[in-house]
Amino acid sequence: MGNLGMTEILLIGVALLVFFGPSRLPELGKSLGRSIQEFKKAGREITDSAKESVAPEAKAK
């Protein structure tokens, strides 16, 4: 997780509990997971379309 130690992760977790409460944390986790999934999907689609646009040029040579 980068340069985060166990103490920093615990502090972030406590801050999330204080700000959002225990009932909202599962909602936040789900929405964060969906956002990351959509971001990865969009990245794959861009990569695939770039590969498709380059592939015909490579075959022509």
N, C-alpha and C positions, 0 to 999 in steps of 0.2 A: 504493500500500500504506500509506496513512495517512502518518504522520510517520516511518516507518522509512527510514533511509538505507542505502546500500550496505554500510557497515561493520557496522551492526546486523544486516542480513540475513546477512552472512557469519558473524558471531559466533553467530547462532542456528543456522546450518547446521553449524558446527563443533561446537557443543554437542550437536546431535542425533546427529552422527556418533560423538562420544565416548560419549554415554549409551546409544545403541541399536545402534551398529555398522552397517557398510555393508550387511550382509545383511538387516537388519530394516527399513531405510528404505523399500524398495518396498512392503512390507506396510503400513507406517504410512501411506504416501501413498494406497494403495488404500482403506484403511478410512476415512481422512479424506475422501476423495472421495465414498465411498458415504454417509457421514454427512451431508455437505453436500447431496448429491442428495436424500436422504430428507427433510431439513429443508425444502428448497425445495418438494418435492412436498407435504408436509404444509401448508405455507403456501398453496400454490395451492388445495388442497382446501378449506381454511378460507375462503379468499377466494371460491371458487366457491359454496360453500354459503351464505355470507352474501349474495352477489348473488342467488341463487335465492330466498332467504327474503324479500328486499326487493322483487324483481321482481313477484310477485303483488300486493303492496300498491300498487305504482305503476300497474299496469294497472287496478286497481279504481277508481282516482280519475278 
